[in-house]
């Protein structure tokens, strides 16, 4: 019966996401398929209080006990997969101690009443309380929990969801307690699906779409949410400040424990920004015990990659811990002439300065070097107006085009526990990005079907070096008032970004012709690289400072009020020097004392279901330019969201449904491409935009992620979004209005559960150009995976993507195709 339930429910879940109803999974959350939660536990030989501390951290449970007493007792090591009850029994049994489950769902460690067998020192017996059972006496206790029982770290959880997040409000809240749509891409799902960069993650997260019209690494792969491009990227909760956000999209995920996505307006945590989404990349941290892994994989198109991840205590007491991550990748592509090389290095040291103070210092480096890179695909139309039909391998890049990006980050933070309820955190980061891109792509013109003439190259040179300095301080805690416990966070953020760069002639260069004689015979060698010296320089200084506060008030046991506000100051100064005219022009834009309020209500129907509503304002200075070269005024508006959420199995299965509406003025809308497929450009060569006021965005989202049983994980979603101008016309029709995504894994009950299989479907509705001449109909892409645990330490992995070899366009501006069928196979050794 159990097997039958599992199979039929999986079929239901797949149909549900394809029909836009992933919430169907709620119909069987109360069935017997969910057995006792089993956690991967790794505890070294240590004192019993430290062993219990590690158990709390690794499982997210609350354990209450007398730390001074148990610190004098040695504990056995424990490694393997155990339920909490099993782990506690094994740790406590040699010491005549019991664990008693409390009403709050945690555990209290108590001594058995026979003092002759108890190893608890006599000096603590005076602190013993009344007997709570026939064979136990309560010890003087402290409560130990990881983030108040809400563990933020996803590594080692084996889960496709997170128990809690701070991404929306800065407060540590479960997803059910958060009055906004939040998705967390966990370390487990990134590993299972081999998601190695942020755009890979975006393709799998609910409500996100990558509108890719060229190779990743250029500025032609923006991420969209709720009909708007995402412009808020954060690193460990602090917003990255740059007017060129595409430098964040190619970040390698080897560094990250998780990626948190908050959809809708996120001004409380990010300040200036649209009502699309924020993407918070959270770095891996040192682990309390030694853990290491090395992996190697090979795949389609001469792809190979290796990763090394080592975490270890650096002294006997474990008060100093360190972690290093290294990765190297080299791969060709389904597109001719394209090659990518990645080098990643990361190191962090964490130390307990005192019992209440912890500090960390880290360094990361990423280099991504791409040759044969094209900012766009080949033309979409022939000269007679008919559609072109290229092979997916046909490249728009000449041999000489390249992109060379390197990012170095130095970061530090200090956490100080002021009391049992209050914590102070400060963080600093210094980030240097160096980028050199020689751009060339054959998207210009329309080919003659008979002769292949009529196509030309666009070319330019971009070189920049933005330097960012980030400072953040937060005070986070709780207090009791009127019989309830409330949470509060206050903080301040200061970010500065500077960039000095030469600029070059864009697209049409004097003395050079980009004409391609016959596109059907083109090998990328001609025309040769243009001589394009710098014609000037530009300097940019961007500063943002803000203070914010948010509070989570429990009005009664079932109703919570979340209120917050952010006061933002923003300034951007640009200087441009033109060598020919020998002139310097300076422009300064700034906004002072902009207040961004936030309010939300959450009502708990019971322990499993809640309903919520939230409202916030929108404010976002824009770097988009009009056809005349003027900056568009700041985007302003408001966003409202109403939803329902469910949490089951100790927050290991999260379900949500939301409807939302956003109203905006001064929305930057890209001017549609010219009839020949070329982009409409501002004077500086960037995409030209127009401002649209009175726009309205409406939609709904459904999502279910996490454990259906100890051997079954699922991530499923359906999103619908319609963005219209003041006249009711659809905005951004090149972004799908509807998307559905599902990915699930199941561990088979054979061979000691050594085999895990999985699969997923990504579906999107039709996209089209504004004039509807270019249409990509709806399509689905199916992916599969398998994992075989060869030994306790060695695992083999297989990923098959687009198994039905679906041919589809990723954009409506040119002929840029998605990847055909491809594979990756790898080995991973853990110890």
N, C-alpha and C positions, 0 to 999 in steps of 0.2 A: 504493500500500500504506500509506504514511504517513497519507494522508487517511482511509483506511478505518479504520486503527487509532484515530485521534483520534475519529471519529464513534462507533464501537462502544464505545469506552471511556467516552465521555460518557454514553451510554445506561446502561452498567453502573453508573456512579457515581450517576446519578439513581435507578435502581432500588435501589441499595445503601442510600442514606440513607433512602428510604421504607420499606425493610424493616429498617432499623436496623443496616445493615452498611456504614458508610463505609470500613471498612478494606479493602474490595474493591479500592480504588484501588492498594493495594500490589502487586497482581498484575501491574501493567504498569509499575511504576516503573523496571524495568530495560530497557524497550524503547527503541527509537531515537527516540521522540517528543521526547526532551529534547535539544535542541541546545546548543551552547555558550552559557553565560550571558552575556546582554547587559545592560549597566547604563546608565542615563542619566548621562552624565558632563558636568560643567560646571566647567572649570578656566580661570581667567583667565591673562593674561600675568604671569608671576612667575618666581622662581628655580626651578631644577629640583628642589631639595629640597622646596620648598613645593608644587610641582606633584605630586610623588610622595606627599607627605603628604595632599593632597586626594584623590588617587586611592585611597589606603588607606582614608580616611574614607568615601568615597562608595561603595566596593565591599566594605568589610569585610575586605580581604585583608591579609596581612602582607608588608611590603616591607623588606628589609634593605639598607642602603647607608651610605656615608660622608657624613653630613650636612654636615660642614664643607666638604668638597670640592665637593659639588653645590650648595651655597648660593651659589657664585661663578659659576654657569653660568645663563644665561637660558634659559627654556623657552617654547615656543610655547603659545598657547591651544588648548584642546581642548573642543569642545562637540558633543554628539550621543550616539547609542547605540552603544556599543562593548563588545566582550568585553575582559577584562583583558589578554589577550595583544595585542589590537589597540591598546589605549590605550598600553600600555608601549612597543610598537614605534614608535608615532608620537611619543611623548615622547623616546625615547632615540636614535632613528635619526640626528638631526643631530649627535650628540655622541660618536659612536664608542663607545657603551655597549651592553652586552647585558643582558638579563634571563634568569636561569637559575632554573627551578623547583626548589624544594627539596623534601626528603622530607616536610616538615611541611605541604606544600601551599601555602606562600608563595613569594616571589620574592626572589632576591638580585641586586642590580645590580652588574655587573662591567665593568671596563674591557677593551677589546680590547688585544691585546698589542702593537700597533704604536704606539710612543710618539709617533711623528711626527704621528699623527692624533688622538691623545688630547688632550682639553682639560682633563684632570685636573691641577691644579697640582703641580709637582715636589716640594714639601715633603711631600706625602702619599705619594710613591712608596715611601718607606722602609717604609710601613705595609702595602704590598701583600703578600698571601700567595702561596701556591703557585698555579700555573696549574691551573685545574679543567677546561679544555677546550683545544681546539686553537687557539682564537682569543680567549681571554678570560683575564684575570688578576683575582683576587679583590681587592677593595678592603677596607681597614679599614672595618668596617660597624657600624651600629647597627640595631636592629630597630624598625620603625615599624608600628604597628597601631592600629586604633580599638578600644579596649576589648579588647586582646589578641586581635584578630581577630574579636571577637564584637560587631558593631555593634548597639547598642540602638535607635537611631533608625530609624523605619520610613518617614519622609517621603522621597519620591524613589526608594524601592526598587521601587515598582510591585507589591509583593508583598502577599499575604493572610496572611503569617505573619512572625514575627520570628526572627532568628538566635539571640537570647539575651535573657534577662530577669534582673532582680534581685528580682522581686516575691515569690518564694516564700521565699527564705532570706537575701536581702541580698547574696548572692554572684552574680557575673556568670557565669551558666551557660546553656548551650544548653538548649532545651526537653528534649532527649534526656537531658541530664545531671541534670535536675531531678526528684526523686522525688515529684512531686505533679502533679495535673492543672492545667495552665496554658493559657489561651487569650489571644491578643493580637489585639485589633481594631485593625488598622493604619489609617494615614491613607488608603491607597489604597481599602480597602473602605468606609470611612466616606464617601469622596467618591463612589464608584461607586453606593452605595445611598442616598445623600443622607440619612445618619443625622446629624441635627443636635442631638440631645439624648441624654442617657445612657439614658433608657428606650428610645429607638430602638436603641441599641447592644445593650442587654440582650435585646431581642427577636430578635437575630441571633446572639448568642454561645451556644456550646454549654452546655447545662445550666442556663441562666437562663430564668426565666419572669416576666413582669410580670402580677401579679394586679390588674388595673385595674378598679375599681368606680366611678370618677369621673374628672373631668378631671385631667390631669397638672398638677401645681402644688399640688394639695391633698395630704392625707396618705393618699389612697385609691388609690395606685398603687405598692404595695411590690414590690420585686424579690425573687424567691425563687430559691434554689439548694439542691439536695439536700433539699427539703422544708421549708426554713426561710427566714425573711426575712433578707435581707442587711443587716447592721448595721455593716460595716467599709468605710468609704470613705476613700481616701487621695489625697493630692495630691502628686505628685512623690515618692512613697514614704513620706510622713509621714501618719499617721492623723489624720483630722479628728475632733474631739471634740465631739459634740453629741447630746443625747437625742432630737433631732428630725431623723432622718436624711433625711426626705423633702426637705429643703432642698437636698440634693446631687443628687437624681434629675433635676432640671430644668436641670442645668448644660449650657451650650451647648458643642458639640464643636469649634467654630471655634478654640478655644484649644489644642487637644490634638494632639500627634503620634500618640498611641496610647492605648488603654485596655487595661490588663492585668487579667485576671481569674484569680484563684487559687481553685479550688474545694476545699471541705473546710475543715478547721480551719487557720487562718492565725495562730495565737497567737504564733509566733516573730517575725513582723513587725508584727502589729497589737496584741499583748497581749490584752486582754479582747475576746471576740468569739465568735460561734457557729460551728458547723461547716458554715456555708452557703458563703460565698465572701467574698473581698475584692475590691473594685473600685478599682484604682489609675489615676487620671487623670494622664497625663504631659504637661506643657505643651510647646509648641513652643519651640525655642531658636534664637538667631541663627545664620545660615548663614555660612560663610567667604567666599562670593562673593555678589554682588548677585543677588537673585531677587525677583520681584514677580508678583502675580496679582490680577486683579479679576474678579469674576463677578457675574452677575445671573440670576435665574430667576423664573419665574411658574408658578403651578399652580392646582389646583382650589380652589374656594371663596375666590376673590379673594386668593390667597396670592402674595406677592412677597418676595424676599430679595436682598440684595446683600452681598458680602464683598470686603474689601480686605486683602491680606497682603503686606507689604514687609519684606525682610531685606537688610541691606547692611553692608559695612565702613564705619566712620565716620572712618577715617584712612587714609593712604596705605599703611602697613605692614599694615593689617588686624588690628592688635592690639586695636582697639576695634570692636565689632560691635553692631548693634542690630536689633530687629525690632518691627514694629507690626502688629496685627490689628484690623480694625474689621468689624462686621457689624450689619445692621439687617434685621428681619423683621416683617412685618405680615400676618396671615391671619385669615380667618373659619374656619368649620368646617362639617363635615357636620351638626353639631348647631346648632340655631337659637340665636341670641342670643350665641353664643360668639365672642369676638375676642381674639387674642393679639398683643401687640407686644413685640419683643425688641430690646434695644440692648446691644451688646457692644463693649468696647474693651480692648486689651491692648498693653502695651509693655514691652520688656525690653532692657537694655544689658548686654553682656558684655565684659570687658576682661582682657587678659593683663597682670597686674601685674608679673610676672617670667616668665622662661622656665618656671618650675615652679609658678606661682601664677596662678589664674584666679578672677575674682570676677564676680558678676552681681547686678543690681538690677532689680526689675520691679514693675509695677502692672497689675492687671486690674479691670474693672468689668463687671457684668452686671445688667441690669434686665429683668424680665419682668412685664408688666402685662396682666392678663386680666380681661375683663368677661364677664358671663354664665356664670360658672364654677359648676359643680355638683359637690358632694362625692360624689354618688351619682346613679344613674339613677332612672327612674320605677319605680313598684311593679311587682313581678313577678307578682302574683296579683290577680284580681278578687275582689269581695266574696263571690261564690258559690264561690270556691275554684278556678276555672278560671284558666289562664294568660292574662296580658295579651299583646297583640300590637301593640306600638307601631311607628311608623315610626322608622327610625334617626335621622331629623332631629329628632324630638320631644325637647325639652329639659326637664330637671328644674330649671333655674335661673330664678329671677326676674330681672327687668331690673337690679335694684340690687346683685346679688352681684358681687364682684370679688376679685382677688388681686393685690397689688402687692409684688413682691420685688426687692430690690437687694442685690448682694454686691460688696464692695470688698475686694481682697486686695493687700497689699504684701508682697513677699518678697525675700529676698537669700540668696545662698550664696557660699561661698568653697571652692575646691578647691586643695589644695596637694600636689604630687608630692614626697613626702619622699625617694624614691629610685626606681630603676628598677622596684621591685617593691611599693612602699608608697605609699598615697595617703590623705590626710586630707580629709574634707569636713564642713563645718558649714553648716547652713541655718536660717533664721529666717523666720517668716511671721506676719502680723497680718491677720486676716480678720474683717470686719464684715458681718453679714447683717441687713438690715432688712426686716421683713415685716409687712404689714397686710392681713388677709383678712376680708372681710365675707361670711360663709358663709350660703347659703340653698339648699335643694334639696328638691324635692317627692318624697321617698321614703317619707313616712309614710302609713299607712293602706292601704286597698284600694278601688279605684274600683267604683262601681255601673255595670254595663255599659249600663244604660238611661239613667241620669241624669248620670253622670260625677261624682257626689258621692262623698265619703268619702276624699279625698286631702288631705293637709296638708303644709305646709312645716316643715322644721327650720331653725332659724337660730341663729347665734352670731357672735361677733366675736373674732378672734385678732389680737393685735399683739405682736410680740416683736423683740428685737434682740440675738441672741447675738454675743458678741465672743470670738474664739479667738486664742490666742497659741501658736505652735508653735516648738519648738527641737529640733534633731536634730544629733548629731555621730557620725560613723562613721570608723573606721580600717579600710582594706581593703587586703589585700596577699597576697603569696604567699611561700613559703619552701621550701627543699629539705631533705629528710630521708630517709635510707635509700634514696637513689637515685630518689626521686620528688619531684615538685613538688606542694605542698599550698596550699590557699587558706584565708584566715581573715578574718572580719569581726567587729569588736566595735563597740558603739555605745551611745548613751544618748539617750532621748527624754523631753522634758518638754512636756506640753500642758496648757493651762488654758483653760477656757471659762466665761464669765459671762453671765448673762442676767437682766435686770430688766424685768418686763412687767406691765401691768394684766390682770386677768381679768374676764370678763363672764359673764352668765347664759347657760347653754347650753340650746339646743333649745326649751325651753318658757318663754316670757318673760311675766311678769305684765303685764296690760293690753293684750296683743297676741294676736290669733288668727291662726294660720297656715292656717286653713281655705281651701281652694280650692273655689268653688261648683261648677264643672264643668270637670274636667281636660281634657275633649275640646275645649273652647273657650278654654282658658287661653292668654293671650298674655304672661304674665310680669309684668303690671303690678300685679296684686293678689294677695295683700294687699301693702300698702306696706311699706317698710323699717321694722322695729321700732325703737322707742326703747329702747336697751339700754346704759345707762351702765355704766362699770366699777363692780364691786362689791367690788374689792379689788386687791391686787397680789401678785406672787410674785417672789422672787429665787432664783437658782440659781447655784452655783459648783461647777464640776466640774474636778477635777485628776487627772492621770495622770502618773506618772513611772516610768521603767523603764530597765533596762540589759539588754543582750542580747549574745550571742556565737554565732557559727556557724562551723563548720570543715568543709572538704571535704578529707578525707584520701584520697589514692590508696594503697590497701593494696597493689595491684600494678597492672600496666598495664591490667587489665580490671575491677578491683573498686574502687569508691569508697564511703567511709563518710561520711555527713553527720550531724553531731551539733550540737546547739545548745540554748540555753535562754534564757528571758526571765524576769527578776524584775520583777514588776509591783506597784505601789502605786496604789490608786485611792480617791478620796474624792468624795462628792457631798453638798453641803449645800444644803438648801432652806428658805426662809422664806416663809410665807404670811400675809398680813394680810387679814382680813375687815372691811370698813368697818362693816357693820351691827353686828357683835358687838364691834368694836374690839379684836380679839385677834390676836396674832401667834404662830403655831406654827412651830417649827423642827424639822426632821428631818435627821439626819446619818447617812449610810451610808458605810462604808469597808471596804476589804479591803487588808491589808498583807502584803507579802513573799510574794505568790503566785508560785510557780514553774511555768512552762509549758515542759516539756521537748519536744524534737523529735529524732527519730532516723530516718535513712533509709539505705538501701543501694541502689546502682546497679551492675548487672553488665553490661558490654559483651560481647555475643556476638561482634560484629564491628564494623566501622566504621559499620554502618548500624542495627543493632538493639541495644536494651538492655532489661533487665528491672529493676524496682525495687519496693521496699516502703518504707513510712514509717508512723510512729506518732507521735501527739502528744496532749497533754491539752487539755481545753477548760475555760475559765473565762470567765464573762460576767455581770457585774452587769446586772440588768434594770430597765427603767423601766416595765414592765408592771404594772398594778394589778388586784387582785381585785375582785369584786363589792362587797366591803366597803370598798374603797379602800386596802388594804394593798399594799405592794410585794411582788412575788414574789421569793423568795430567789435568789441567783445561780445561774445555770445551770452545771452541772459535768458532766464526762464525758470520753470519749476517742474517738479516731478512728483507724482503721487503713485503709490503702490499699495495694493491690497492682496493678501494671500492667506494660505493655510499651510501648515507644516505638520509633519509627523516624525517621530523618532522612536525607534524600537530597538530592542536587544541592547540596552545600555548605550544608546546613540550610535550603534554600529550599522544601522540602516536609517537613512534620512530621506524623507519624501517631502516635496514641496510643489505648490501650485500658486502662481501669481498672475494678476492682471495689473497693468500699469498704463499711465498716460503722462506724456511729457509735452509741454508747450514751450517753444523757444522763439526768440527773435535774433536776427543777425546770424542765422545759421549759414555757414560757408558751404555752398553747393558747387561742385566742380562743373565748369562749363563743358557741355558734351563735346566729344571729339569731332574734328572736321570730317566731311564726307569721305575723304581719302584715308581715314583712320588715324591721322596725325592728331596729336594733342593740341588743345588751345592753350597758349602759354602767356604768362606775364612777361614784362620786359626783361626780367632777370633769368628767364628760361624755365622757371618753375610753373607748375600747373596753375592756370588761371581759375578764379572762383567768382561767384556772385553771392551777395547776401540775400537771404530769404527770411522774411519775418512772418509771424503768424503761423509757423509750422506746428504740426501736431503729430505726435507719434503715439500709437496705441498698440498693445499687444498682450500676449499671455505666454507663460512658460510653465512647463511641467517637468519635474525631475525626480528620479529615484536612484539613489546610489548607496552602495554598501553591501553588507552581508545578508544574503537570504538564508544561508546556513553556514556552518563552519567550513564547508568546502565549496561554497558557491558565492561568487562576487558578481555584482552587476553595476553598470553605470548606464543610465538611460535618460533620454530627455526629448522633449518636443518644444519648439519655439515658433511663435508666429509674431511677426512685426510688420506694421504698415506705417510708413512715414509719408505724410502728405504736406504740400504747401498750402497757402491760404486759400487757394482756388480748388483744392481737393485733388490736385495732380500728384501722382506717385513720385516721391523723391528716391534717388539712388536705385533705379530698377535693375542695376547690375549687381545688386545684393539680393540673395534669395529671401523672400518673405517668410518661407517656412523651412525649417530644418528639423530633422529627426536623427538621433544618434543612439546607438546601443552597443555596448561591449560587455561581454560576460565571460567568466572563467568558471570551470567546474573541475574539481579534483576527483578522479575516478576511484571507486572503492576497491581497487585491485592493486596487487604488487605493493602492499603496504602504503597505499595512497601516494605512489611515486609519480603518477602521471596526472598532469593538469592540461586540459584542453580549453580553448576559448575561441571566440569569434565575435565579429561585430559588423554592423551595417551603418553606413552614413548615407542619408538621403537628403536632397535639397530640391526645392521647387524651381520652376523656370526662372531664368534671368534673361534680360534683354537690354539692348541699347535704347536710348530715349526715343529714337525714330523707329524702333522695332525692326530694323533691317538685320540686326544680328541677334539671334535668339539661341540660347542653350536650353533645351528642354530639361525637365526634371530628370534626375538620375540617381542611382544608388551605387555605392562602392562597398564590396564585401571583403573583410579581412579575417584571417584565421591565425591562431597561435597554438603552440604546444610546448610543454615543459616536462622534462623527464629528470627526476632526481636519481642520478646514477648511484651515488653514495650519500652519506650524511653531509658531505662537503662539496661534491661535484654535481653540477646541474647542466643539462643541455637544453638549449632554447631554439625554437623555430618560429619565425613570423612569415606569413604569406599575405601580401597585400594586393588588393584589386584582383582577386582570384579569377573573376570572369572577364578580365581584361577590358573593362569598360573604357571607351574612348570618349572624352568629354573636355570641354573648354573650361578653364578656370576664370575667365573674364569675358567681357563682351567688346573689348577695345581692339584686340588683335587675336592672332591664332596661337595662344599659349595654352598647351594641353596639360592635363594631369598625368601623373606617372602611370605607365602600363603595369602589368603584373610583375611583381618583384618579390624577392625573398631575402631573408637574413637568417643565418644559422650561427649559433655561438655556444661557447662553454664558459661556465662561471665556477670558480672555486672559492668557497668561503671557509674561513677558519677563525 
